[in-house]
Amino acid sequence: MTILNELALASGEITILTLLCTVLVIDLFVSQDKRIITYWLTMATLAVTALMVAFNSPESGSLIFSGSYVSDELSVLLKLVSIVSTAVVILYSRDYLIDNDLFKGEFFILVLFGLLGIMIMISANSMLVMYLGLETLALSLYALVALDRNSSIAAESAMKYFILGAIASGSLLYGISWVYGVTGSLEFNEIANAIQTNPEMNALPLWFGMAFVIVGIAFKFGAVPFHMWLPDVYEGARTPVTLFIASAPKVAAFALIFRVLFEGLGGLHAEWQGIILIVSVLSIVFGNVVAIAQTNIKRMLAYSAIGHVGFIFAGISTGTLDGYSSALFYTITYVLMATGSLGFVILLSRKGFESDQIDDFKGLSKRNPWFATIMMFILFSMAGIPPWVGFFAKLDVISAVIDAGFTGLPVLMVLASVVGAYYYLRIIWFMYFEESDQKETITSSQEVKIVMSINGLLVLLIGLFPNWLMAFCQKVIALTT
């Protein structure tokens, strides 16, 4: 393959990096009252990057740059989902940032750098490239959490995130060093070949490295017992930052666990399955139970995210194509739901008032009936109530787990979903059956209203016709493997 063909396959990363640097330089000469220019340049960057990724998608999986980078159907799908979700995050955040004097170039630049890290992670075929993408994302998120320099809570959250993230990164690097020492390679496909051709490698040193790698992955997902940073960061960060953390990075986390555990360490499935199952069970139970006690909606959604991660891990643990495709379907639908739910928290906020308490949703149906309906759709979906898409995402994972021969785990997943439905339905009760002290009508820009409506209606429309997306996820996983 010629260097031009290789550059074409990596055109998404090249484009976003080039345009990112351009936006960074232009922003230096833009005055605060004209900062909207940076906003539109950022949106244009995302649009051009999406076009480059879509138009340069490969006909089949291709390894380039000496085997360290992979371009396949899965990478194209995950990159497009990440770019679109990032664009929605920026759109939802615009008015909030303006009202709270945070409409600055740093937000847009850091989000673009984070997206660059996500795209690198998605296409990584090497432990080293994967780690570089991971740290590019992590460093951007640390700075984003501390974006509000006048908030001591944001600074504290960023410090906690940084310290715990550094520990997790160290754990991941330590595990990578053990895997490299045993297999003699950093590329996932070569690691898999080394394990397959030399069964003697499947011994304690490799298991040791694998365990540390899984710890690093679980931290990035926010899975129990490596979840301690997630609720504090969700609550302490400004809501647009929380929205970004809850969306596109989850796509990168799926790519990370799929590339490492399936493509690299798939031959050790019997060894890592038990660890992933334990993490899955703990996350499902802990996330759903603790979320009940929360009064801050961002903390509630953080523990809810932990519970949803448990479902994704359950699909991964099966080690089957159906399990991987169900986890992919769940990840995409979760990003859609999380973007909508936190988007509403931004929508209800206003200058000098952070709408982060569940009580703030009281009387929403009277203040804006349409937005209340859309929010109800999203909450029904997150609760797993049919016919919304969240139900079919959970059903797909449960079916894959049953097909893999498990019996107790599906029962636990169903019971946890029933428990989780309580704290979602409680918000709906507040919206429709509680009186609010705030009587003013909720307003938003026309584009936010349109995108928010599409966001909410999609969880219903995909739920009514879920087979096409499920089949597409199955096709992508089959072609990738």
DRENDO-1510 file (C-alpha; in Angstrom, 1 decimal, always signed):
<recs>
REC; n; res; u; v; w
REC; 1; MET; +0.0; +0.0; +0.0 .
REC; 2; THR; +1.4; +3.4; -1.0 .
REC; 3; ILE; +1.9; +6.2; +1.4 .
REC; 4; LEU; -0.9; +8.2; -0.2 .
REC; 5; ASN; -3.3; +5.4; +0.4 .
REC; 6; GLU; -2.2; +5.1; +4.0 .
REC; 7; LEU; -2.7; +8.9; +4.4 .
REC; 8; ALA; -6.1; +8.7; +2.8 .
REC; 9; LEU; -7.2; +6.0; +5.3 .
REC; 10; ALA; -6.0; +8.2; +8.2 .
REC; 11; SER; -7.5; +11.4; +6.7 .
REC; 12; GLY; -9.9; +11.8; +9.5 .
REC; 13; GLU; -7.2; +12.3; +12.1 .
REC; 14; ILE; -5.1; +14.4; +9.8 .
REC; 15; THR; -8.0; +16.6; +9.0 .
REC; 16; ILE; -9.1; +17.2; +12.5 .
REC; 17; LEU; -5.5; +17.9; +13.7 .
REC; 18; THR; -4.9; +20.4; +10.8 .
REC; 19; LEU; -8.2; +22.2; +11.3 .
REC; 20; LEU; -7.8; +22.1; +15.1 .
REC; 21; CYS; -4.5; +23.9; +14.9 .
REC; 22; THR; -6.1; +26.4; +12.4 .
REC; 23; VAL; -8.9; +27.1; +14.8 .
REC; 24; LEU; -6.4; +27.5; +17.7 .
REC; 25; VAL; -4.5; +30.2; +15.8 .
REC; 26; ILE; -7.6; +32.0; +14.5 .
REC; 27; ASP; -9.0; +32.1; +18.0 .
REC; 28; LEU; -6.0; +34.0; +19.3 .
REC; 29; PHE; -7.1; +37.0; +17.1 .
REC; 30; VAL; -10.8; +36.8; +17.9 .
REC; 31; SER; -12.2; +39.2; +20.5 .
REC; 32; GLN; -14.7; +37.9; +23.1 .
REC; 33; ASP; -17.7; +39.6; +21.5 .
REC; 34; LYS; -17.0; +37.7; +18.3 .
REC; 35; ARG; -16.2; +34.3; +19.8 .
REC; 36; ILE; -19.1; +32.9; +17.9 .
REC; 37; ILE; -16.6; +32.7; +15.0 .
REC; 38; THR; -14.7; +30.0; +17.0 .
REC; 39; TYR; -17.9; +28.1; +17.5 .
REC; 40; TRP; -18.8; +28.0; +13.8 .
REC; 41; LEU; -15.2; +27.1; +12.9 .
REC; 42; THR; -15.4; +24.2; +15.4 .
REC; 43; MET; -18.6; +23.0; +13.9 .
REC; 44; ALA; -17.1; +23.3; +10.4 .
REC; 45; THR; -14.1; +21.3; +11.5 .
REC; 46; LEU; -16.4; +18.5; +12.8 .
REC; 47; ALA; -18.4; +18.5; +9.5 .
REC; 48; VAL; -15.3; +18.3; +7.3 .
REC; 49; THR; -13.8; +15.6; +9.5 .
REC; 50; ALA; -17.0; +13.5; +9.3 .
REC; 51; LEU; -17.0; +13.8; +5.5 .
REC; 52; MET; -13.3; +12.7; +5.3 .
REC; 53; VAL; -14.0; +9.7; +7.5 .
REC; 54; ALA; -17.1; +8.7; +5.5 .
REC; 55; PHE; -15.6; +9.2; +2.0 .
REC; 56; ASN; -12.3; +7.5; +2.8 .
REC; 57; SER; -13.8; +4.4; +4.5 .
REC; 58; PRO; -12.0; +1.2; +3.4 .
REC; 59; GLU; -13.7; -1.7; +1.5 .
REC; 60; SER; -12.1; -4.1; +3.9 .
REC; 61; GLY; -10.0; -3.9; +7.0 .
REC; 62; SER; -6.6; -2.4; +6.4 .
REC; 63; LEU; -3.5; -2.3; +8.5 .
REC; 64; ILE; -1.3; +0.8; +7.8 .
REC; 65; PHE; +1.7; +2.6; +9.3 .
REC; 66; SER; +3.7; -0.5; +10.0 .
REC; 67; GLY; +0.7; -2.3; +11.5 .
REC; 68; SER; +0.1; +0.2; +14.2 .
REC; 69; TYR; -3.2; +1.7; +12.8 .
REC; 70; VAL; -6.3; -0.1; +11.6 .
REC; 71; SER; -9.0; +1.2; +9.3 .
REC; 72; ASP; -12.1; -1.0; +9.1 .
REC; 73; GLU; -15.9; -0.8; +9.2 .
REC; 74; LEU; -15.9; -0.6; +13.0 .
REC; 75; SER; -13.5; +2.3; +13.2 .
REC; 76; VAL; -15.6; +4.3; +10.6 .
REC; 77; LEU; -18.8; +3.7; +12.5 .
REC; 78; LEU; -17.4; +4.6; +15.9 .
REC; 79; LYS; -15.7; +7.7; +14.5 .
REC; 80; LEU; -18.9; +9.0; +12.9 .
REC; 81; VAL; -20.8; +8.4; +16.1 .
REC; 82; SER; -18.1; +10.2; +18.1 .
REC; 83; ILE; -18.1; +13.2; +15.7 .
REC; 84; VAL; -21.9; +13.5; +15.6 .
REC; 85; SER; -22.2; +13.3; +19.4 .
REC; 86; THR; -19.5; +15.9; +19.9 .
REC; 87; ALA; -21.2; +18.3; +17.5 .
REC; 88; VAL; -24.5; +17.8; +19.5 .
REC; 89; VAL; -22.6; +18.5; +22.7 .
REC; 90; ILE; -21.2; +21.7; +21.4 .
REC; 91; LEU; -24.6; +22.8; +20.0 .
REC; 92; TYR; -26.3; +22.1; +23.4 .
REC; 93; SER; -23.6; +23.9; +25.3 .
REC; 94; ARG; -23.4; +27.2; +23.3 .
REC; 95; ASP; -26.1; +29.2; +25.1 .
REC; 96; TYR; -25.0; +27.8; +28.5 .
REC; 97; LEU; -21.4; +28.8; +28.0 .
REC; 98; ILE; -22.4; +32.3; +26.9 .
REC; 99; ASP; -24.7; +32.8; +29.9 .
REC; 100; ASN; -22.0; +31.7; +32.4 .
REC; 101; ASP; -19.1; +33.6; +30.9 .
REC; 102; LEU; -17.4; +30.4; +29.7 .
REC; 103; PHE; -17.8; +30.9; +26.0 .
REC; 104; LYS; -14.0; +30.8; +25.4 .
REC; 105; GLY; -11.8; +29.2; +22.8 .
REC; 106; GLU; -10.3; +26.8; +25.4 .
REC; 107; PHE; -13.5; +24.8; +25.5 .
REC; 108; PHE; -13.7; +24.2; +21.8 .
REC; 109; ILE; -10.0; +23.5; +21.4 .
REC; 110; LEU; -10.0; +21.0; +24.3 .
REC; 111; VAL; -13.1; +19.2; +23.0 .
REC; 112; LEU; -11.4; +18.9; +19.5 .
REC; 113; PHE; -8.2; +17.6; +21.1 .
REC; 114; GLY; -10.3; +15.1; +23.1 .
REC; 115; LEU; -12.1; +14.0; +19.9 .
REC; 116; LEU; -8.7; +13.5; +18.2 .
REC; 117; GLY; -7.6; +11.2; +21.1 .
REC; 118; ILE; -10.9; +9.3; +20.7 .
REC; 119; MET; -10.3; +8.8; +17.0 .
REC; 120; ILE; -6.8; +7.6; +17.6 .
REC; 121; MET; -8.0; +5.1; +20.2 .
REC; 122; ILE; -10.7; +3.8; +17.8 .
REC; 123; SER; -8.2; +3.0; +15.1 .
REC; 124; ALA; -5.3; +1.8; +17.3 .
REC; 125; ASN; -3.8; -1.6; +16.4 .
REC; 126; SER; -0.9; -1.1; +18.8 .
REC; 127; MET; -0.8; -0.9; +22.6 .
REC; 128; LEU; +1.5; +2.2; +22.2 .
REC; 129; VAL; -0.9; +4.0; +19.7 .
REC; 130; MET; -3.8; +3.1; +21.9 .
REC; 131; TYR; -2.1; +4.6; +24.9 .
REC; 132; LEU; -1.2; +7.8; +23.1 .
REC; 133; GLY; -4.8; +8.3; +22.1 .
REC; 134; LEU; -6.0; +7.5; +25.6 .
REC; 135; GLU; -3.7; +10.1; +27.1 .
REC; 136; THR; -4.6; +12.7; +24.5 .
REC; 137; LEU; -8.2; +12.3; +25.5 .
REC; 138; ALA; -7.5; +12.1; +29.3 .
REC; 139; LEU; -5.4; +15.3; +29.3 .
REC; 140; SER; -8.1; +17.2; +27.5 .
REC; 141; LEU; -10.7; +16.0; +30.0 .
REC; 142; TYR; -8.6; +17.0; +33.0 .
REC; 143; ALA; -8.4; +20.5; +31.7 .
REC; 144; LEU; -12.1; +20.6; +30.7 .
REC; 145; VAL; -13.2; +19.6; +34.2 .
REC; 146; ALA; -11.3; +22.6; +35.6 .
REC; 147; LEU; -12.5; +24.9; +32.9 .
REC; 148; ASP; -14.4; +27.2; +35.3 .
REC; 149; ARG; -11.4; +28.7; +37.1 .
REC; 150; ASN; -13.7; +30.4; +39.7 .
REC; 151; SER; -15.2; +27.1; +40.9 .
REC; 152; SER; -13.4; +25.4; +43.8 .
REC; 153; ILE; -15.6; +22.3; +43.2 .
REC; 154; ALA; -14.5; +22.0; +39.6 .
REC; 155; ALA; -10.9; +22.4; +40.6 .
REC; 156; GLU; -11.3; +19.7; +43.3 .
REC; 157; SER; -13.0; +17.4; +40.8 .
REC; 158; ALA; -10.3; +17.9; +38.3 .
REC; 159; MET; -7.6; +17.2; +40.8 .
REC; 160; LYS; -9.3; +13.9; +41.9 .
REC; 161; TYR; -9.7; +12.9; +38.3 .
REC; 162; PHE; -6.1; +13.7; +37.4 .
REC; 163; ILE; -4.6; +11.8; +40.4 .
REC; 164; LEU; -6.8; +8.7; +39.9 .
REC; 165; GLY; -6.4; +8.9; +36.1 .
REC; 166; ALA; -2.6; +8.9; +36.6 .
REC; 167; ILE; -2.8; +5.8; +38.7 .
REC; 168; ALA; -5.0; +4.1; +36.1 .
REC; 169; SER; -2.6; +5.1; +33.3 .
REC; 170; GLY; +0.3; +3.7; +35.3 .
REC; 171; SER; -1.5; +0.5; +35.8 .
REC; 172; LEU; -2.3; +0.3; +32.1 .
REC; 173; LEU; +1.4; +1.0; +31.1 .
REC; 174; TYR; +2.6; -1.6; +33.6 .
REC; 175; GLY; +0.3; -4.2; +32.2 .
REC; 176; ILE; +1.4; -3.3; +28.6 .
REC; 177; SER; +5.0; -3.8; +29.6 .
REC; 178; TRP; +4.2; -7.3; +30.9 .
REC; 179; VAL; +2.3; -8.2; +27.7 .
REC; 180; TYR; +5.1; -6.9; +25.6 .
REC; 181; GLY; +7.7; -8.7; +27.6 .
REC; 182; VAL; +5.9; -12.0; +27.2 .
REC; 183; THR; +4.7; -11.8; +23.6 .
REC; 184; GLY; +7.5; -9.5; +22.2 .
REC; 185; SER; +5.0; -7.3; +20.3 .
REC; 186; LEU; +2.8; -4.3; +20.8 .
REC; 187; GLU; +0.5; -4.9; +17.8 .
REC; 188; PHE; -2.8; -6.5; +18.7 .
REC; 189; ASN; -2.8; -9.0; +15.8 .
REC; 190; GLU; +0.8; -10.1; +16.5 .
REC; 191; ILE; +0.0; -10.5; +20.2 .
REC; 192; ALA; -2.9; -12.7; +19.3 .
REC; 193; ASN; -0.8; -14.7; +16.9 .
REC; 194; ALA; +2.0; -15.2; +19.5 .
REC; 195; ILE; -0.5; -16.5; +22.0 .
REC; 196; GLN; -2.1; -18.9; +19.5 .
REC; 197; THR; +1.1; -20.3; +18.1 .
REC; 198; ASN; +2.9; -20.7; +21.4 .
REC; 199; PRO; +0.5; -22.0; +24.1 .
REC; 200; GLU; +3.3; -21.9; +26.7 .
REC; 201; MET; +2.8; -18.1; +26.8 .
REC; 202; ASN; -0.6; -18.6; +28.3 .
REC; 203; ALA; +0.8; -18.6; +31.8 .
REC; 204; LEU; +1.1; -16.4; +35.0 .
REC; 205; PRO; +3.2; -13.6; +33.6 .
REC; 206; LEU; +0.8; -12.9; +30.7 .
REC; 207; TRP; -2.2; -13.2; +33.0 .
REC; 208; PHE; -0.5; -10.7; +35.4 .
REC; 209; GLY; -0.1; -8.1; +32.6 .
REC; 210; MET; -3.6; -8.8; +31.4 .
REC; 211; ALA; -5.1; -8.0; +34.8 .
REC; 212; PHE; -3.3; -4.6; +35.0 .
REC; 213; VAL; -4.5; -3.8; +31.5 .
REC; 214; ILE; -8.1; -4.6; +32.5 .
REC; 215; VAL; -7.8; -2.3; +35.5 .
REC; 216; GLY; -6.8; +0.6; +33.3 .
REC; 217; ILE; -9.7; -0.2; +30.9 .
REC; 218; ALA; -12.3; -0.5; +33.7 .
REC; 219; PHE; -11.2; +2.9; +35.1 .
REC; 220; LYS; -11.7; +4.6; +31.7 .
REC; 221; PHE; -15.2; +3.1; +31.6 .
REC; 222; GLY; -15.9; +4.1; +35.2 .
REC; 223; ALA; -16.8; +0.5; +36.1 .
REC; 224; VAL; -16.9; -0.7; +39.7 .
REC; 225; PRO; -14.6; -0.9; +41.7 .
REC; 226; PHE; -12.7; +1.7; +39.7 .
REC; 227; HIS; -15.6; +4.1; +39.5 .
REC; 228; MET; -14.7; +6.5; +42.4 .
REC; 229; TRP; -13.9; +9.4; +40.1 .
REC; 230; LEU; -17.1; +9.3; +38.1 .
REC; 231; PRO; -19.8; +10.8; +40.4 .
REC; 232; ASP; -17.5; +13.6; +41.7 .
REC; 233; VAL; -16.4; +14.6; +38.1 .
REC; 234; TYR; -20.0; +14.4; +36.8 .
REC; 235; GLU; -21.2; +16.7; +39.6 .
REC; 236; GLY; -18.2; +19.0; +39.9 .
REC; 237; ALA; -17.6; +19.7; +36.2 .
REC; 238; ARG; -19.8; +22.3; +34.4 .
REC; 239; THR; -22.7; +20.5; +32.7 .
REC; 240; PRO; -21.4; +20.9; +29.1 .
REC; 241; VAL; -18.2; +19.1; +30.2 .
REC; 242; THR; -20.2; +16.4; +32.0 .
REC; 243; LEU; -22.2; +16.0; +28.7 .
REC; 244; PHE; -19.0; +15.5; +26.7 .
REC; 245; ILE; -17.6; +13.0; +29.2 .
REC; 246; ALA; -20.8; +11.0; +29.1 .
REC; 247; SER; -21.0; +10.8; +25.4 .
REC; 248; ALA; -18.1; +10.4; +22.9 .
REC; 249; PRO; -15.5; +8.9; +25.4 .
REC; 250; LYS; -17.9; +6.0; +26.0 .
REC; 251; VAL; -17.5; +5.1; +22.3 .
REC; 252; ALA; -13.7; +5.2; +22.7 .
REC; 253; ALA; -13.9; +3.0; +25.8 .
REC; 254; PHE; -15.8; +0.4; +23.8 .
REC; 255; ALA; -13.2; +0.5; +21.0 .
REC; 256; LEU; -10.5; +0.2; +23.7 .
REC; 257; ILE; -12.0; -2.9; +25.3 .
REC; 258; PHE; -12.8; -4.5; +22.0 .
REC; 259; ARG; -9.4; -4.0; +20.4 .
REC; 260; VAL; -7.5; -5.1; +23.5 .
REC; 261; LEU; -9.5; -8.0; +24.8 .
REC; 262; PHE; -10.9; -9.4; +21.5 .
REC; 263; GLU; -8.3; -8.6; +18.9 .
REC; 264; GLY; -5.3; -8.7; +21.2 .
REC; 265; LEU; -6.1; -11.1; +24.1 .
REC; 266; GLY; -8.9; -13.0; +22.5 .
REC; 267; GLY; -6.9; -16.2; +23.0 .
REC; 268; LEU; -7.1; -15.6; +26.8 .
REC; 269; HIS; -10.9; -15.3; +26.9 .
REC; 270; ALA; -11.2; -18.1; +29.5 .
REC; 271; GLU; -8.9; -16.1; +31.7 .
REC; 272; TRP; -10.3; -12.6; +31.4 .
REC; 273; GLN; -14.0; -13.6; +31.2 .
REC; 274; GLY; -14.2; -14.1; +35.0 .
REC; 275; ILE; -12.7; -10.7; +35.7 .
REC; 276; ILE; -15.1; -8.9; +33.3 .
REC; 277; LEU; -18.1; -10.8; +34.7 .
REC; 278; ILE; -17.2; -9.7; +38.3 .
REC; 279; VAL; -16.8; -6.1; +37.2 .
REC; 280; SER; -20.1; -6.4; +35.2 .
REC; 281; VAL; -22.1; -7.7; +38.2 .
REC; 282; LEU; -20.6; -5.2; +40.6 .
REC; 283; SER; -21.3; -2.3; +38.3 .
REC; 284; ILE; -24.9; -3.4; +37.5 .
REC; 285; VAL; -25.8; -3.8; +41.2 .
REC; 286; PHE; -23.9; -0.9; +42.7 .
REC; 287; GLY; -24.8; +1.6; +40.0 .
REC; 288; ASN; -28.5; +1.0; +40.1 .
REC; 289; VAL; -28.8; +0.8; +43.9 .
REC; 290; VAL; -26.8; +3.8; +44.8 .
REC; 291; ALA; -28.5; +6.0; +42.1 .
REC; 292; ILE; -31.7; +5.7; +44.1 .
REC; 293; ALA; -30.3; +7.8; +46.9 .
REC; 294; GLN; -29.1; +10.7; +44.8 .
REC; 295; THR; -30.8; +14.1; +44.8 .
REC; 296; ASN; -28.3; +15.7; +42.4 .
REC; 297; ILE; -29.3; +14.6; +38.9 .
REC; 298; LYS; -25.8; +14.6; +37.6 .
REC; 299; ARG; -24.7; +12.3; +40.3 .
REC; 300; MET; -27.7; +10.1; +39.7 .
REC; 301; LEU; -26.8; +9.9; +36.0 .
REC; 302; ALA; -23.2; +9.1; +36.9 .
REC; 303; TYR; -24.3; +6.1; +39.0 .
REC; 304; SER; -26.8; +5.3; +36.2 .
REC; 305; ALA; -23.9; +5.3; +33.7 .
REC; 306; ILE; -22.0; +2.8; +36.0 .
REC; 307; GLY; -25.0; +0.5; +35.8 .
REC; 308; HIS; -25.2; +0.8; +32.0 .
REC; 309; VAL; -21.5; +0.1; +31.7 .
REC; 310; GLY; -22.2; -3.2; +33.6 .
REC; 311; PHE; -24.5; -4.2; +30.7 .
REC; 312; ILE; -21.8; -3.4; +28.2 .
REC; 313; PHE; -19.3; -5.5; +30.1 .
REC; 314; ALA; -21.8; -8.3; +30.3 .
REC; 315; GLY; -22.0; -8.4; +26.5 .
REC; 316; ILE; -18.2; -8.3; +26.2 .
REC; 317; SER; -17.8; -11.1; +28.7 .
REC; 318; THR; -19.6; -13.6; +26.5 .
REC; 319; GLY; -16.7; -13.6; +24.0 .
REC; 320; THR; -19.2; -14.2; +21.2 .
REC; 321; LEU; -19.9; -12.2; +18.1 .
REC; 322; ASP; -23.5; -11.7; +19.3 .
REC; 323; GLY; -22.2; -10.5; +22.6 .
REC; 324; TYR; -19.8; -8.0; +21.0 .
REC; 325; SER; -22.5; -6.7; +18.6 .
REC; 326; SER; -25.0; -6.3; +21.5 .
REC; 327; ALA; -22.4; -4.3; +23.5 .
REC; 328; LEU; -21.8; -2.1; +20.4 .
REC; 329; PHE; -25.6; -1.6; +20.0 .
REC; 330; TYR; -25.9; -0.8; +23.7 .
REC; 331; THR; -23.0; +1.7; +23.6 .
REC; 332; ILE; -24.4; +3.6; +20.6 .
REC; 333; THR; -27.9; +3.8; +22.1 .
REC; 334; TYR; -26.5; +4.8; +25.5 .
REC; 335; VAL; -24.6; +7.7; +24.0 .
REC; 336; LEU; -27.8; +8.8; +22.3 .
REC; 337; MET; -29.7; +8.7; +25.7 .
REC; 338; ALA; -27.0; +10.3; +27.8 .
REC; 339; THR; -26.6; +13.2; +25.3 .
REC; 340; GLY; -30.3; +13.9; +25.5 .
REC; 341; SER; -30.7; +13.6; +29.3 .
REC; 342; LEU; -27.7; +15.9; +30.2 .
REC; 343; GLY; -28.8; +18.2; +27.3 .
REC; 344; PHE; -32.0; +18.8; +29.2 .
REC; 345; VAL; -30.0; +19.7; +32.4 .
REC; 346; ILE; -28.2; +22.3; +30.3 .
REC; 347; LEU; -31.5; +23.5; +28.9 .
REC; 348; LEU; -33.1; +24.0; +32.3 .
REC; 349; SER; -30.0; +25.9; +33.6 .
REC; 350; ARG; -29.8; +29.7; +33.2 .
REC; 351; LYS; -27.4; +32.5; +34.1 .
REC; 352; GLY; -26.4; +32.1; +37.8 .
REC; 353; PHE; -28.5; +28.9; +38.3 .
REC; 354; GLU; -27.3; +25.4; +37.7 .
REC; 355; SER; -30.3; +23.1; +37.3 .
REC; 356; ASP; -28.6; +20.0; +38.7 .
REC; 357; GLN; -31.2; +19.0; +41.3 .
REC; 358; ILE; -34.0; +16.5; +40.6 .
REC; 359; ASP; -36.4; +19.0; +42.2 .
REC; 360; ASP; -35.6; +21.4; +39.4 .
REC; 361; PHE; -37.6; +19.2; +37.1 .
REC; 362; LYS; -40.8; +19.8; +39.0 .
REC; 363; GLY; -43.6; +21.2; +36.9 .
REC; 364; LEU; -41.7; +20.9; +33.6 .
REC; 365; SER; -44.8; +19.7; +31.8 .
REC; 366; LYS; -46.6; +23.0; +32.5 .
REC; 367; ARG; -43.6; +25.2; +31.7 .
REC; 368; ASN; -42.9; +23.4; +28.4 .
REC; 369; PRO; -45.1; +20.4; +27.5 .
REC; 370; TRP; -43.1; +19.5; +24.4 .
REC; 371; PHE; -39.7; +19.4; +26.2 .
REC; 372; ALA; -41.3; +17.4; +29.0 .
REC; 373; THR; -42.5; +14.8; +26.5 .
REC; 374; ILE; -39.1; +14.5; +24.9 .
REC; 375; MET; -37.4; +14.2; +28.3 .
REC; 376; MET; -40.0; +11.5; +29.2 .
REC; 377; PHE; -39.1; +9.6; +26.1 .
REC; 378; ILE; -35.4; +9.6; +27.0 .
REC; 379; LEU; -36.0; +8.6; +30.6 .
REC; 380; PHE; -38.4; +5.7; +29.5 .
REC; 381; SER; -35.6; +4.6; +27.2 .
REC; 382; MET; -32.9; +4.7; +29.9 .
REC; 383; ALA; -35.3; +2.8; +32.3 .
REC; 384; GLY; -35.6; +0.0; +29.6 .
REC; 385; ILE; -39.3; +0.4; +29.0 .
REC; 386; PRO; -40.7; -0.8; +25.7 .
REC; 387; PRO; -41.0; +0.3; +22.9 .
REC; 388; TRP; -38.1; +2.7; +23.5 .
REC; 389; VAL; -34.7; +1.7; +22.3 .
REC; 390; GLY; -33.2; +1.2; +25.8 .
REC; 391; PHE; -35.5; -1.8; +26.2 .
REC; 392; PHE; -34.1; -3.5; +23.1 .
REC; 393; ALA; -30.5; -2.6; +24.0 .
REC; 394; LYS; -30.9; -4.4; +27.3 .
REC; 395; LEU; -32.9; -7.3; +25.8 .
REC; 396; ASP; -30.2; -7.8; +23.1 .
REC; 397; VAL; -27.4; -8.0; +25.8 .
REC; 398; ILE; -29.5; -10.3; +28.0 .
REC; 399; SER; -30.2; -12.6; +25.0 .
REC; 400; ALA; -26.5; -12.8; +24.1 .
REC; 401; VAL; -25.7; -13.6; +27.8 .
REC; 402; ILE; -28.3; -16.4; +27.8 .
REC; 403; ASP; -27.0; -17.8; +24.5 .
REC; 404; ALA; -23.5; -17.9; +26.0 .
REC; 405; GLY; -24.8; -20.3; +28.7 .
REC; 406; PHE; -25.3; -18.0; +31.7 .
REC; 407; THR; -28.4; -18.2; +33.8 .
REC; 408; GLY; -27.9; -16.2; +37.0 .
REC; 409; LEU; -26.6; -13.1; +35.4 .
REC; 410; PRO; -29.6; -12.4; +33.1 .
REC; 411; VAL; -31.9; -12.7; +36.2 .
REC; 412; LEU; -29.7; -10.2; +38.0 .
REC; 413; MET; -29.8; -7.8; +35.0 .
REC; 414; VAL; -33.6; -7.9; +34.9 .
REC; 415; LEU; -33.9; -7.3; +38.6 .
REC; 416; ALA; -31.4; -4.4; +38.4 .
REC; 417; SER; -33.3; -2.9; +35.5 .
REC; 418; VAL; -36.5; -3.0; +37.6 .
REC; 419; VAL; -34.6; -1.2; +40.5 .
REC; 420; GLY; -33.2; +1.3; +38.0 .
REC; 421; ALA; -36.6; +2.1; +36.6 .
REC; 422; TYR; -37.5; +3.7; +40.0 .
REC; 423; TYR; -35.1; +6.7; +39.9 .
REC; 424; TYR; -36.0; +7.4; +36.2 .
REC; 425; LEU; -39.7; +7.3; +36.8 .
REC; 426; ARG; -39.3; +9.5; +39.9 .
REC; 427; ILE; -38.1; +12.3; +37.6 .
REC; 428; ILE; -41.1; +11.8; +35.3 .
REC; 429; TRP; -43.3; +12.1; +38.4 .
REC; 430; PHE; -41.7; +15.4; +39.3 .
REC; 431; MET; -42.2; +16.7; +35.8 .
REC; 432; TYR; -45.9; +15.9; +35.6 .
REC; 433; PHE; -47.3; +15.6; +39.1 .
REC; 434; GLU; -45.3; +18.1; +41.2 .
REC; 435; GLU; -45.8; +21.9; +41.4 .
REC; 436; SER; -42.8; +24.1; +40.7 .
REC; 437; ASP; -42.0; +27.5; +42.3 .
REC; 438; GLN; -40.6; +28.6; +38.9 .
REC; 439; LYS; -43.3; +29.7; +36.5 .
REC; 440; GLU; -41.3; +31.1; +33.6 .
REC; 441; THR; -41.5; +29.3; +30.2 .
REC; 442; ILE; -38.4; +27.4; +29.1 .
REC; 443; THR; -37.1; +28.8; +25.9 .
REC; 444; SER; -34.2; +27.8; +23.6 .
REC; 445; SER; -32.8; +28.6; +20.2 .
REC; 446; GLN; -34.5; +27.1; +17.2 .
REC; 447; GLU; -31.6; +24.8; +16.3 .
REC; 448; VAL; -31.4; +23.5; +19.9 .
REC; 449; LYS; -35.1; +22.8; +19.9 .
REC; 450; ILE; -34.9; +20.9; +16.6 .
REC; 451; VAL; -31.9; +18.8; +17.6 .
REC; 452; MET; -33.3; +18.1; +21.1 .
REC; 453; SER; -36.5; +17.0; +19.5 .
REC; 454; ILE; -34.7; +14.7; +17.1 .
REC; 455; ASN; -32.6; +13.4; +20.0 .
REC; 456; GLY; -35.7; +12.4; +21.9 .
REC; 457; LEU; -37.7; +11.1; +19.0 .
REC; 458; LEU; -34.8; +8.9; +17.8 .
REC; 459; VAL; -35.0; +6.8; +21.1 .
REC; 460; LEU; -38.6; +6.0; +20.2 .
REC; 461; LEU; -38.2; +5.6; +16.4 .
REC; 462; ILE; -35.1; +3.3; +16.8 .
REC; 463; GLY; -37.1; +1.4; +19.5 .
REC; 464; LEU; -40.0; +0.9; +17.1 .
REC; 465; PHE; -37.7; -0.3; +14.3 .
REC; 466; PRO; -34.5; -1.6; +16.1 .
REC; 467; ASN; -33.7; -4.5; +13.8 .
REC; 468; TRP; -31.8; -2.4; +11.2 .
REC; 469; LEU; -29.4; -1.0; +13.7 .
REC; 470; MET; -28.9; -4.4; +15.4 .
REC; 471; ALA; -28.3; -6.0; +12.1 .
REC; 472; PHE; -25.8; -3.2; +11.1 .
REC; 473; CYS; -23.9; -3.7; +14.4 .
REC; 474; GLN; -23.8; -7.4; +13.8 .
REC; 475; LYS; -22.5; -6.9; +10.3 .
REC; 476; VAL; -19.8; -4.5; +11.4 .
REC; 477; ILE; -18.6; -6.8; +14.1 .
REC; 478; ALA; -18.6; -9.8; +11.7 .
REC; 479; LEU; -16.6; -7.8; +9.1 .
REC; 480; THR; -14.2; -6.6; +11.7 .
REC; 481; THR; -13.5; -10.1; +13.0 .
</recs>
